[in-house]
Amino acid sequence: MTSANRTEDKLAELNQPSLWSGINAYRSDPLIVDLTATLPRTIREDLENMGRFVTSPEAQELARMANQGTPQLRTHGPRGERLDIVEFHPAWHALMRRSMASGLHSSVWDPQADTEAKDQAHHVRAARFYLTAQLESGHLCPLTMTSASVAALSASPAVQKDWAPKILSRKYDSSNRPAMQKSAVTIGMGMTEKQGGTDVRANKTAAEKVSEGIYRLSGHKWFMSAPMSDAFIMLAQTKEGMGCFLVPRLLEDGSANGLQFQRLKDKVGNRSNASSEVEFTDTFGFLLGGPDAGIRTILDMVTLTRLDCALASSGIMRASLAEAVHHTRGRSVFGKMLVNQPIMTRVLADMALDVAAATALSFRLADAFDKARGNAEDAAYARVMTPVAKYWCCKIAPSLIYEAMECIGGSGYIEERPIARHYREAPVNAIWEGSGNVMALDVLRVLNRGKDLFETVFAGFARDLGPAGKKTIDVLRAAIALCEQDEGAARLLVEQLALVAGAAELYRLGAGRIADAFIETRLAGGWRSTYGMLDSRFDASYIVDLLYPPAA
């Protein structure tokens, strides 16, 4: 018997369950297995390997070290020269290296990636992203922005031609060199400013034209994520209006491009990733799109990042609840296993319904991105449901993860467990790329331009919901009518859209009993502010065991 086995035996005697480690995050998740069942075998094998990695002790240790050894800013060198370098823990680089090798930053744009499933590029990447989020979400921030940046770069074919090959490369290169001298690059983003925040039209950063397609920028950014990226997508005011720019961090000769980092943000979570305040003068950038089309150009990028917010929130909820279920199955309380205590069973089952719906909704959105070009229903779904999925999946994550932490008890409230990292991470996805109110306003913006997209989406809901479809769609139409009279009611509509969409997708996937319990307790039930209030007619043990099967 090894010392590790003796330790586990001793802890078992003390009623201390084993850690949730070494349990394949892919294979132990029936919903994600079902969602990827039609993918080619090679991709499913890759997902299984990824699922095995993210829960391994080695990977969990990398995540712990990357969050404990937070990034450090070096503004100046020993001679007083400006450096503006952010140093990361080696564990961060290890996570970046592996995730870039998996193509999380580029696969949806790479014609050589997953060629046997090219029409499902977003779906395949969603599965990888969802699993990786269960390990460590901080390093996913620059990968999300790099992937999404290609949408903005496409507005300038000449810039895209130069930068796309570096973005598509999977050879992670953290060296401090000009972008075109590196084997691969990452792209960050700088949108918000002190005086405006979400209201980017109030931005003060100015852009002066130097030559065709090249501008000189001066100003500041209040939140610029991943400051060691090789370039940043930024907004700035031109003479014609708001423009969108690709701003390299270093010039071709290796000199600084005028970006001076003021400080790194001391964030609640997302600690492994750096976010900075930056000021700049005489900083050169490449114009993307028209000089007055910046908002429209960058929104193509933002749409993709919002999908990742929903996927990451779903992933960390899944990991947190899996950890809680595992713990309750291994701990005895008041004469029986904790998972079998009736109140606990219902709390776990209630949370499991939300995680299942969030996951199904996120993957349905990824599917819509794949099919939007050739299918009107999917195009409508992508436009209407992107802010809805981002709103709801991200909004429920902090409270759900907290409840999972409470299921573990006092030992869940320590930094050594992965759930602590997930809990600190959860709020950022709701805040980043548009808070809840911004998402609600985006839904109203679509509504104000015409109801036809909503009716197209509703037709799909009605089909998937079956007999309950007509009555449910009537409720949604009533919510729309209310919002047309009262903008302040927007969140009512957005939440109901999310709940109906999640249930519809669960029905479509064949998870009827799960969908029944979800929609009846969420749409037909009374007001709820916590978990665990399932009616006894829903088999809580069945829900937990189906979605979180006991280890064989």
JOPE-V346239 format. One record per residue. N is the residue number from 1. RES is the residue in three letters. SS is DSSP state (hx for helix, st for strand, lp for the rest). OMEGA is omega in degrees with one decimal (* if undefined). D_FIRST is the distance of its C-alpha to the first C-alpha in Angstrom with 2 decimals. Layout:
BEGIN
N_RES_SS_OMEGA_D_FIRST / N_RES_SS_OMEGA_D_FIRST
END
This chain:
BEGIN
1_MET_lp_-179.9_0.00 / 2_THR_lp_178.2_3.81 / 3_SER_hx_178.3_6.69 / 4_ALA_hx_178.6_8.22 / 5_ASN_hx_178.7_6.24 / 6_ARG_hx_177.8_6.79 / 7_THR_hx_180.0_10.20 / 8_GLU_hx_178.9_10.95 / 9_ASP_hx_-180.0_10.40 / 10_LYS_hx_179.4_12.62 / 11_LEU_hx_177.8_15.08 / 12_ALA_hx_177.1_15.34 / 13_GLU_hx_-179.6_16.38 / 14_LEU_lp_178.1_18.93 / 15_ASN_lp_177.3_20.28 / 16_GLN_lp_-178.4_19.38 / 17_PRO_lp_174.5_18.80 / 18_SER_lp_177.1_16.72 / 19_LEU_lp_175.9_19.00 / 20_TRP_lp_-175.3_21.15 / 21_SER_lp_-179.3_19.57 / 22_GLY_lp_178.2_18.69 / 23_ILE_lp_-172.1_21.09 / 24_ASN_lp_-175.9_23.91 / 25_ALA_lp_177.2_27.03 / 26_TYR_lp_-174.7_29.30 / 27_ARG_lp_-178.3_27.76 / 28_SER_lp_-177.7_27.05 / 29_ASP_lp_-176.1_30.70 / 30_PRO_hx_-178.3_33.01 / 31_LEU_hx_-179.5_36.12 / 32_ILE_hx_174.7_35.47 / 33_VAL_hx_179.2_34.44 / 34_ASP_hx_-178.9_37.76 / 35_LEU_hx_-178.6_39.70 / 36_THR_lp_-172.8_38.60 / 37_ALA_lp_-177.8_38.73 / 38_THR_lp_179.2_41.96 / 39_LEU_lp_178.2_40.86 / 40_PRO_lp_-175.6_40.40 / 41_ARG_hx_-177.8_37.06 / 42_THR_hx_179.2_36.57 / 43_ILE_hx_178.9_36.91 / 44_ARG_hx_175.8_34.59 / 45_GLU_hx_176.7_31.93 / 46_ASP_hx_178.1_32.54 / 47_LEU_hx_178.3_32.17 / 48_GLU_hx_176.5_28.87 / 49_ASN_hx_178.6_27.61 / 50_MET_hx_177.9_29.09 / 51_GLY_hx_177.6_27.50 / 52_ARG_hx_-177.7_24.05 / 53_PHE_hx_-168.6_24.90 / 54_VAL_hx_178.1_26.40 / 55_THR_lp_-178.4_23.36 / 56_SER_lp_177.5_20.88 / 57_PRO_hx_-178.8_19.47 / 58_GLU_hx_179.8_21.54 / 59_ALA_hx_179.1_24.69 / 60_GLN_hx_177.5_24.34 / 61_GLU_hx_175.4_24.09 / 62_LEU_hx_180.0_27.26 / 63_ALA_hx_179.9_28.97 / 64_ARG_hx_-177.3_28.13 / 65_MET_hx_-180.0_29.42 / 66_ALA_hx_179.8_32.49 / 67_ASN_hx_178.8_33.46 / 68_GLN_hx_178.5_32.79 / 69_GLY_lp_-171.8_34.57 / 70_THR_lp_-179.1_37.76 / 71_PRO_lp_-179.7_40.61 / 72_GLN_st_179.6_43.08 / 73_LEU_st_172.4_46.79 / 74_ARG_st_-177.6_48.72 / 75_THR_st_-174.9_52.38 / 76_HIS_st_174.8_53.89 / 77_GLY_lp_-174.7_53.33 / 78_PRO_lp_179.0_54.25 / 79_ARG_lp_-178.4_57.91 / 80_GLY_lp_-179.6_58.31 / 81_GLU_lp_176.6_58.07 / 82_ARG_st_175.2_56.64 / 83_LEU_st_-179.0_53.18 / 84_ASP_st_179.8_52.08 / 85_ILE_st_174.2_48.55 / 86_VAL_st_-178.9_45.45 / 87_GLU_st_-178.4_42.22 / 88_PHE_lp_176.4_38.93 / 89_HIS_lp_177.5_35.33 / 90_PRO_hx_178.6_33.67 / 91_ALA_hx_176.0_31.33 / 92_TRP_hx_-179.5_34.53 / 93_HIS_hx_178.1_35.63 / 94_ALA_hx_178.4_32.31 / 95_LEU_hx_178.4_32.71 / 96_MET_hx_-178.6_36.36 / 97_ARG_hx_-177.8_35.71 / 98_ARG_hx_-177.4_33.38 / 99_SER_hx_175.1_35.63 / 100_MET_hx_175.5_38.74 / 101_ALA_hx_178.0_37.19 / 102_SER_lp_176.5_36.75 / 103_GLY_lp_-178.9_40.44 / 104_LEU_lp_-178.6_40.28 / 105_HIS_lp_-167.4_43.32 / 106_SER_lp_-165.2_45.42 / 107_SER_lp_-177.0_44.46 / 108_VAL_lp_-179.1_47.19 / 109_TRP_lp_-171.1_49.83 / 110_ASP_lp_-179.1_48.49 / 111_PRO_lp_179.8_50.25 / 112_GLN_lp_-175.9_47.56 / 113_ALA_lp_173.7_44.64 / 114_ASP_lp_-173.8_43.29 / 115_THR_hx_-179.8_46.47 / 116_GLU_hx_179.0_45.49 / 117_ALA_hx_-174.9_45.58 / 118_LYS_hx_-179.6_48.34 / 119_ASP_hx_178.3_49.96 / 120_GLN_hx_-173.4_46.77 / 121_ALA_hx_179.5_46.08 / 122_HIS_hx_180.0_45.83 / 123_HIS_hx_179.6_43.66 / 124_VAL_hx_179.3_41.16 / 125_ARG_hx_179.5_41.08 / 126_ALA_hx_179.8_40.77 / 127_ALA_hx_179.0_37.52 / 128_ARG_hx_-178.8_36.06 / 129_PHE_hx_179.2_37.48 / 130_TYR_hx_179.3_36.20 / 131_LEU_hx_-178.2_32.60 / 132_THR_hx_177.2_32.85 / 133_ALA_hx_179.7_34.37 / 134_GLN_lp_176.5_31.16 / 135_LEU_lp_-174.1_29.55 / 136_GLU_lp_-173.3_32.37 / 137_SER_lp_-176.1_36.04 / 138_GLY_lp_-176.8_37.71 / 139_HIS_lp_178.1_37.65 / 140_LEU_hx_-177.8_39.09 / 141_CYS_hx_179.2_42.38 / 142_PRO_hx_178.6_43.79 / 143_LEU_hx_175.1_42.58 / 144_THR_hx_-177.1_44.42 / 145_MET_hx_179.3_47.55 / 146_THR_hx_178.6_47.48 / 147_SER_hx_-176.8_47.29 / 148_ALA_hx_-176.0_49.96 / 149_SER_hx_-178.2_52.22 / 150_VAL_hx_177.3_53.21 / 151_ALA_hx_177.8_55.18 / 152_ALA_hx_-179.5_57.21 / 153_LEU_hx_-178.2_57.60 / 154_SER_lp_176.9_59.12 / 155_ALA_lp_177.0_62.17 / 156_SER_lp_-175.4_63.01 / 157_PRO_hx_-179.1_62.59 / 158_ALA_hx_177.6_63.32 / 159_VAL_hx_179.9_60.58 / 160_GLN_hx_-179.7_58.15 / 161_LYS_hx_-179.0_58.93 / 162_ASP_hx_-170.1_57.94 / 163_TRP_hx_-175.0_54.83 / 164_ALA_hx_179.8_53.30 / 165_PRO_hx_178.5_51.94 / 166_LYS_hx_178.4_50.08 / 167_ILE_hx_-177.4_48.70 / 168_LEU_hx_-179.7_47.58 / 169_SER_lp_-179.8_45.65 / 170_ARG_lp_179.2_41.86 / 171_LYS_lp_-176.6_41.44 / 172_TYR_lp_-176.9_40.67 / 173_ASP_lp_-177.8_42.91 / 174_SER_lp_-177.2_42.72 / 175_SER_lp_-178.0_45.34 / 176_ASN_lp_-176.9_48.39 / 177_ARG_lp_174.5_51.02 / 178_PRO_lp_-171.7_53.78 / 179_ALA_hx_-175.0_52.56 / 180_MET_hx_176.1_54.31 / 181_GLN_hx_-175.3_52.68 / 182_LYS_lp_179.0_49.11 / 183_SER_lp_179.1_46.98 / 184_ALA_lp_-179.8_46.39 / 185_VAL_lp_169.4_47.59 / 186_THR_lp_-175.8_46.75 / 187_ILE_st_175.5_49.41 / 188_GLY_st_-176.5_49.63 / 189_MET_st_174.0_52.17 / 190_GLY_st_-177.9_54.71 / 191_MET_lp_-168.1_56.68 / 192_THR_lp_176.5_57.08 / 193_GLU_lp_-172.9_59.33 / 194_LYS_lp_-170.8_59.93 / 195_GLN_lp_-173.6_63.13 / 196_GLY_lp_-175.6_62.12 / 197_GLY_lp_-179.9_58.41 / 198_THR_lp_-179.6_58.20 / 199_ASP_lp_-174.0_61.97 / 200_VAL_hx_176.5_61.80 / 201_ARG_hx_177.2_65.52 / 202_ALA_hx_-179.2_66.09 / 203_ASN_lp_-178.8_64.44 / 204_LYS_lp_-179.7_66.51 / 205_THR_lp_-175.3_65.00 / 206_ALA_st_178.7_67.90 / 207_ALA_st_-179.5_68.06 / 208_GLU_st_-177.7_71.08 / 209_LYS_st_177.9_71.80 / 210_VAL_st_176.5_71.91 / 211_SER_st_-175.6_72.36 / 212_GLU_lp_177.0_71.68 / 213_GLY_lp_-178.8_68.21 / 214_ILE_st_-177.1_67.35 / 215_TYR_st_174.2_67.63 / 216_ARG_st_-174.8_67.23 / 217_LEU_st_173.0_65.22 / 218_SER_st_179.5_65.45 / 219_GLY_st_-179.8_63.74 / 220_HIS_st_171.9_60.39 / 221_LYS_st_-174.1_57.36 / 222_TRP_st_176.7_55.71 / 223_PHE_st_174.2_52.37 / 224_MET_st_-174.2_51.48 / 225_SER_st_177.9_47.90 / 226_ALA_lp_-172.9_45.88 / 227_PRO_lp_174.9_48.48 / 228_MET_lp_172.5_47.02 / 229_SER_lp_-176.5_47.91 / 230_ASP_lp_175.8_50.40 / 231_ALA_st_-176.6_53.04 / 232_PHE_st_170.2_53.78 / 233_ILE_st_-176.7_55.69 / 234_MET_st_171.3_58.26 / 235_LEU_st_177.2_61.27 / 236_ALA_st_-177.9_64.51 / 237_GLN_st_171.4_68.15 / 238_THR_lp_177.2_70.56 / 239_LYS_lp_-177.3_74.34 / 240_GLU_lp_-176.0_73.95 / 241_GLY_lp_-179.3_71.11 / 242_MET_st_177.8_67.32 / 243_GLY_st_178.0_65.73 / 244_CYS_st_-172.2_62.20 / 245_PHE_st_166.8_61.07 / 246_LEU_st_-174.8_58.33 / 247_VAL_st_176.9_58.10 / 248_PRO_st_176.6_56.30 / 249_ARG_lp_177.8_54.51 / 250_LEU_st_175.7_55.80 / 251_LEU_lp_-174.2_59.05 / 252_GLU_lp_179.4_59.35 / 253_ASP_lp_179.0_60.02 / 254_GLY_lp_178.8_56.85 / 255_SER_lp_-178.2_58.72 / 256_ALA_st_180.0_57.86 / 257_ASN_lp_172.5_59.47 / 258_GLY_lp_-179.5_60.55 / 259_LEU_st_179.8_57.49 / 260_GLN_st_-179.0_56.77 / 261_PHE_st_-178.1_53.70 / 262_GLN_st_178.7_54.59 / 263_ARG_st_170.0_51.21 / 264_LEU_st_179.5_47.90 / 265_LYS_lp_175.2_47.52 / 266_ASP_lp_-168.6_45.16 / 267_LYS_lp_176.1_43.83 / 268_VAL_lp_179.1_42.00 / 269_GLY_lp_-179.0_39.48 / 270_ASN_lp_-168.9_39.37 / 271_ARG_lp_-177.8_38.51 / 272_SER_lp_-178.9_37.07 / 273_ASN_lp_178.4_40.43 / 274_ALA_lp_169.5_43.59 / 275_SER_st_-169.7_46.82 / 276_SER_st_162.5_49.96 / 277_GLU_st_-175.9_53.56 / 278_VAL_st_172.1_55.75 / 279_GLU_st_-175.1_59.42 / 280_PHE_st_173.5_61.28 / 281_THR_st_-179.7_64.71 / 282_ASP_st_-178.6_66.08 / 283_THR_st_-174.2_62.95 / 284_PHE_st_177.9_63.50 / 285_GLY_st_177.9_62.31 / 286_PHE_st_-179.9_62.90 / 287_LEU_st_176.3_64.58 / 288_LEU_st_-176.6_62.77 / 289_GLY_lp_-179.1_65.31 / 290_GLY_lp_-178.0_68.62 / 291_PRO_lp_177.4_69.41 / 292_ASP_lp_-174.5_69.74 / 293_ALA_lp_-173.8_66.90 / 294_GLY_hx_-178.9_63.95 / 295_ILE_hx_-179.4_62.81 / 296_ARG_hx_-178.9_62.96 / 297_THR_hx_-175.6_61.15 / 298_ILE_hx_178.8_58.24 / 299_LEU_hx_174.7_57.86 / 300_ASP_hx_176.8_56.79 / 301_MET_hx_-177.3_53.86 / 302_VAL_hx_178.9_53.23 / 303_THR_hx_180.0_53.05 / 304_LEU_hx_179.4_50.07 / 305_THR_hx_179.3_48.28 / 306_ARG_hx_173.5_48.77 / 307_LEU_hx_179.9_46.90 / 308_ASP_hx_176.8_43.93 / 309_CYS_hx_179.7_44.18 / 310_ALA_hx_-179.5_43.89 / 311_LEU_hx_-179.0_40.98 / 312_ALA_hx_178.3_39.01 / 313_SER_hx_177.9_39.67 / 314_SER_hx_-179.5_38.53 / 315_GLY_hx_-178.0_35.33 / 316_ILE_hx_172.3_34.37 / 317_MET_hx_178.8_35.32 / 318_ARG_hx_-178.6_33.08 / 319_ALA_hx_-177.9_30.06 / 320_SER_hx_-179.7_30.84 / 321_LEU_hx_176.1_31.29 / 322_ALA_hx_177.5_28.19 / 323_GLU_hx_-180.0_26.21 / 324_ALA_hx_179.1_28.11 / 325_VAL_hx_178.6_27.65 / 326_HIS_hx_-179.3_23.90 / 327_HIS_hx_-176.9_23.85 / 328_THR_hx_176.2_26.17 / 329_ARG_hx_-176.7_24.17 / 330_GLY_lp_-177.4_21.17 / 331_ARG_lp_180.0_23.25 / 332_SER_st_179.8_25.08 / 333_VAL_st_178.3_28.59 / 334_PHE_lp_171.2_31.27 / 335_GLY_lp_176.3_29.52 / 336_LYS_st_179.9_28.59 / 337_MET_st_-174.0_26.63 / 338_LEU_hx_-179.1_28.53 / 339_VAL_hx_-177.8_29.24 / 340_ASN_hx_173.7_31.10 / 341_GLN_lp_-170.2_33.39 / 342_PRO_hx_-178.8_36.75 / 343_ILE_hx_179.5_37.86 / 344_MET_hx_-179.6_34.59 / 345_THR_hx_-178.0_34.62 / 346_ARG_hx_175.7_38.13 / 347_VAL_hx_-179.8_37.43 / 348_LEU_hx_-179.2_34.62 / 349_ALA_hx_179.5_36.81 / 350_ASP_hx_177.1_39.80 / 351_MET_hx_-178.9_37.99 / 352_ALA_hx_177.6_36.61 / 353_LEU_hx_179.3_40.22 / 354_ASP_hx_-179.4_41.23 / 355_VAL_hx_179.5_38.35 / 356_ALA_hx_-179.4_39.15 / 357_ALA_hx_179.0_42.85 / 358_ALA_hx_179.1_42.39 / 359_THR_hx_-180.0_40.24 / 360_ALA_hx_-179.8_42.73 / 361_LEU_hx_-179.9_45.65 / 362_SER_hx_-179.5_44.26 / 363_PHE_hx_175.2_43.66 / 364_ARG_hx_177.9_47.08 / 365_LEU_hx_176.8_48.58 / 366_ALA_hx_176.8_46.86 / 367_ASP_hx_179.5_48.30 / 368_ALA_hx_176.6_51.70 / 369_PHE_hx_179.2_51.52 / 370_ASP_hx_-169.6_50.90 / 371_LYS_hx_-170.5_53.86 / 372_ALA_lp_-176.8_56.32 / 373_ARG_lp_-174.0_58.55 / 374_GLY_lp_-175.4_59.45 / 375_ASN_lp_-175.6_59.20 / 376_ALA_hx_-179.6_61.28 / 377_GLU_hx_179.4_58.99 / 378_ASP_hx_176.5_55.98 / 379_ALA_hx_177.8_58.16 / 380_ALA_hx_179.4_59.25 / 381_TYR_hx_-179.1_55.70 / 382_ALA_hx_-177.9_54.54 / 383_ARG_hx_-177.1_57.45 / 384_VAL_hx_-167.1_57.33 / 385_MET_hx_177.1_53.61 / 386_THR_hx_177.8_52.25 / 387_PRO_hx_179.8_53.29 / 388_VAL_hx_-179.9_52.38 / 389_ALA_hx_179.0_48.79 / 390_LYS_hx_179.7_48.41 / 391_TYR_hx_-167.9_49.88 / 392_TRP_hx_-178.2_47.86 / 393_CYS_hx_-178.7_44.38 / 394_CYS_hx_-175.8_44.47 / 395_LYS_hx_-175.9_46.24 / 396_ILE_hx_-172.3_43.74 / 397_ALA_hx_-176.9_40.60 / 398_PRO_hx_-177.6_40.68 / 399_SER_hx_178.9_41.25 / 400_LEU_hx_-178.8_38.71 / 401_ILE_hx_174.8_35.95 / 402_TYR_hx_-178.8_36.94 / 403_GLU_hx_176.3_36.69 / 404_ALA_hx_177.0_33.20 / 405_MET_hx_179.8_32.32 / 406_GLU_hx_177.2_33.84 / 407_CYS_hx_177.8_31.75 / 408_ILE_hx_178.9_28.63 / 409_GLY_lp_-175.4_30.54 / 410_GLY_hx_-179.4_30.36 / 411_SER_hx_172.8_27.03 / 412_GLY_hx_-176.3_28.77 / 413_TYR_lp_178.3_31.39 / 414_ILE_lp_-175.4_29.49 / 415_GLU_lp_-176.6_29.63 / 416_GLU_lp_-177.6_25.89 / 417_ARG_lp_176.5_25.87 / 418_PRO_hx_-176.2_27.45 / 419_ILE_hx_177.0_29.88 / 420_ALA_hx_178.1_31.62 / 421_ARG_hx_179.6_32.43 / 422_HIS_hx_-178.2_33.72 / 423_TYR_hx_178.3_35.84 / 424_ARG_hx_-178.0_37.48 / 425_GLU_hx_-166.5_38.09 / 426_ALA_hx_-174.7_39.67 / 427_PRO_hx_-171.0_43.23 / 428_VAL_hx_-176.9_43.99 / 429_ASN_hx_176.7_44.34 / 430_ALA_hx_-176.9_46.94 / 431_ILE_hx_-176.5_48.89 / 432_TRP_lp_176.9_48.62 / 433_GLU_lp_173.8_51.16 / 434_GLY_lp_178.7_53.14 / 435_SER_lp_-176.6_52.44 / 436_GLY_hx_-179.6_52.90 / 437_ASN_hx_177.9_56.65 / 438_VAL_hx_177.3_57.05 / 439_MET_hx_179.2_55.30 / 440_ALA_hx_178.0_57.58 / 441_LEU_hx_177.7_60.61 / 442_ASP_hx_176.4_59.54 / 443_VAL_hx_177.9_59.52 / 444_LEU_hx_178.7_62.98 / 445_ARG_hx_176.9_64.14 / 446_VAL_hx_-179.3_63.36 / 447_LEU_hx_-178.2_65.07 / 448_ASN_hx_180.0_68.18 / 449_ARG_lp_177.4_68.58 / 450_GLY_lp_-176.8_68.65 / 451_LYS_lp_-173.2_66.91 / 452_ASP_hx_179.2_66.69 / 453_LEU_hx_178.8_63.13 / 454_PHE_hx_-179.4_62.01 / 455_GLU_hx_176.1_63.78 / 456_THR_hx_178.3_62.06 / 457_VAL_hx_-179.1_58.65 / 458_PHE_hx_178.6_59.67 / 459_ALA_hx_176.6_60.61 / 460_GLY_hx_176.4_57.06 / 461_PHE_hx_-176.9_55.70 / 462_ALA_hx_178.6_58.13 / 463_ARG_hx_-175.1_57.12 / 464_ASP_hx_-178.9_53.38 / 465_LEU_hx_178.8_53.79 / 466_GLY_hx_-175.1_55.82 / 467_PRO_hx_-177.9_58.03 / 468_ALA_hx_-171.4_57.14 / 469_GLY_hx_-174.2_58.11 / 470_LYS_hx_-178.8_61.80 / 471_LYS_hx_-179.7_61.43 / 472_THR_hx_179.0_58.60 / 473_ILE_hx_175.8_60.67 / 474_ASP_hx_177.7_63.57 / 475_VAL_hx_179.3_61.46 / 476_LEU_hx_178.9_60.67 / 477_ARG_hx_176.4_64.34 / 478_ALA_hx_178.0_65.25 / 479_ALA_hx_176.8_62.83 / 480_ILE_hx_179.4_64.52 / 481_ALA_hx_178.0_67.92 / 482_LEU_hx_-179.2_66.84 / 483_CYS_hx_178.0_65.58 / 484_GLU_hx_178.5_68.91 / 485_GLN_hx_-171.8_70.60 / 486_ASP_lp_-180.0_68.00 / 487_GLU_hx_-178.6_65.80 / 488_GLY_hx_179.4_63.83 / 489_ALA_hx_-172.2_62.44 / 490_ALA_hx_-177.7_60.58 / 491_ARG_hx_176.9_57.10 / 492_LEU_hx_179.2_57.84 / 493_LEU_hx_-176.4_58.53 / 494_VAL_hx_-178.8_55.56 / 495_GLU_hx_178.7_53.05 / 496_GLN_hx_174.8_54.63 / 497_LEU_hx_-179.1_54.58 / 498_ALA_hx_-177.8_50.86 / 499_LEU_hx_178.9_50.10 / 500_VAL_hx_-179.2_52.32 / 501_ALA_hx_177.9_50.93 / 502_GLY_hx_178.7_47.31 / 503_ALA_hx_-179.5_48.20 / 504_ALA_hx_-179.4_50.31 / 505_GLU_hx_176.5_47.53 / 506_LEU_hx_175.5_45.05 / 507_TYR_hx_-178.6_47.74 / 508_ARG_hx_179.4_48.33 / 509_LEU_lp_179.1_44.66 / 510_GLY_lp_179.6_44.79 / 511_ALA_lp_-172.0_42.80 / 512_GLY_hx_-178.1_45.67 / 513_ARG_hx_175.9_44.00 / 514_ILE_hx_-179.9_42.31 / 515_ALA_hx_178.4_45.64 / 516_ASP_hx_-178.8_47.56 / 517_ALA_hx_-178.5_45.46 / 518_PHE_hx_-172.7_45.66 / 519_ILE_hx_-179.7_49.39 / 520_GLU_hx_-179.1_50.43 / 521_THR_hx_-178.0_48.54 / 522_ARG_hx_-176.8_49.51 / 523_LEU_lp_-176.7_53.04 / 524_ALA_lp_-177.5_54.27 / 525_GLY_lp_176.9_52.55 / 526_GLY_lp_-179.4_53.87 / 527_TRP_lp_179.8_53.06 / 528_ARG_lp_175.6_49.39 / 529_SER_lp_176.4_47.95 / 530_THR_lp_-179.6_44.33 / 531_TYR_lp_172.2_41.79 / 532_GLY_lp_-176.8_41.10 / 533_MET_lp_175.3_44.58 / 534_LEU_lp_174.6_44.07 / 535_ASP_lp_-176.8_46.33 / 536_SER_lp_179.5_44.75 / 537_ARG_lp_172.5_46.17 / 538_PHE_lp_-176.0_43.61 / 539_ASP_lp_-175.9_40.28 / 540_ALA_hx_-179.8_37.95 / 541_SER_hx_178.4_34.77 / 542_TYR_hx_-179.1_35.96 / 543_ILE_hx_-179.0_36.59 / 544_VAL_hx_-175.6_33.17 / 545_ASP_hx_179.1_31.29 / 546_LEU_hx_-175.1_33.60 / 547_LEU_hx_178.8_33.38 / 548_TYR_lp_-173.8_29.75 / 549_PRO_lp_176.8_28.08 / 550_PRO_lp_177.7_24.83 / 551_ALA_lp_-179.1_21.77 / 552_ALA_lp_*_21.46
END
